[in-house]
């Protein structure tokens, strides 16, 4: 779901969004589920965001959530997470 919306370069810890986004203050149930899916995707790819808060969660043009602000994120090696 999220993979198709961003260009990823995990070796250099760069995520580039290809669309304009808007801030959000509240989430509907469907958007909360999307946020959980985003966190699951990061976890499966050994990435810990470490700064998820309302200003970091935005809406894309298609009304789906985007998580930004990966400045504090950490990419684990597969054998580090247990």
C-alpha positions in Angstrom: 0.0 0.0 0.0 2.6 2.6 1.0 5.4 1.3 -1.2 3.8 2.6 -4.4 3.4 6.1 -3.0 7.1 6.9 -2.2 10.5 6.5 -3.6 12.7 4.8 -1.1 16.4 4.7 -0.7 16.9 3.0 2.7 20.7 2.8 2.4 20.9 6.6 2.5 17.8 6.9 4.7 16.0 9.1 2.2 12.3 9.0 1.5 11.0 11.3 -1.3 7.3 11.9 -1.6 6.1 12.7 -5.1 3.0 14.7 -4.3 1.8 17.7 -2.3 0.4 17.0 1.1 -1.8 18.6 3.8 -1.6 18.6 7.6 -4.1 16.8 9.7 -5.2 17.1 13.3 -7.6 14.2 13.6 -7.9 10.8 12.1 -11.0 8.7 11.1 -11.0 5.0 11.7 -9.9 4.3 8.1 -7.0 6.6 8.5 -6.0 5.1 11.8 -5.9 1.7 10.1 -3.7 3.3 7.4 -1.3 4.6 10.1 -1.1 1.1 11.6 -0.3 -0.3 8.2 2.4 2.3 7.7 4.0 1.3 11.1 3.7 -2.4 10.2 5.5 -1.7 6.8 8.3 0.2 8.6 8.7 -2.6 11.2 8.8 -5.3 8.5 11.6 -3.3 6.8 13.5 -2.9 10.1 12.8 0.9 10.4 11.9 2.6 13.7 10.5 6.1 13.1 10.9 7.4 16.7 8.9 10.6 16.1 5.3 9.8 15.2 3.1 12.8 16.3 0.3 14.8 14.6 2.5 17.3 12.6 4.3 14.3 11.1 1.1 12.6 9.7 -0.2 14.2 6.5 -2.7 13.6 3.8 -1.7 13.1 0.2 -3.7 14.2 -2.9 -5.5 10.8 -2.8 -6.7 11.4 0.8 -4.4 8.6 2.1 -2.0 9.2 5.0 1.7 9.9 4.6 4.2 9.7 7.4 7.0 12.3 7.1 9.9 13.4 9.3 12.3 10.5 9.2 15.1 12.6 10.7 15.1 10.5 13.9 14.4 7.2 12.2 16.7 4.3 12.6 17.3 1.4 10.2 18.1 -1.8 12.0 20.0 -4.7 10.5 17.9 -7.9 10.4 19.8 -9.5 13.2 19.5 -6.5 15.5 15.7 -6.7 16.1 14.6 -9.4 18.4 
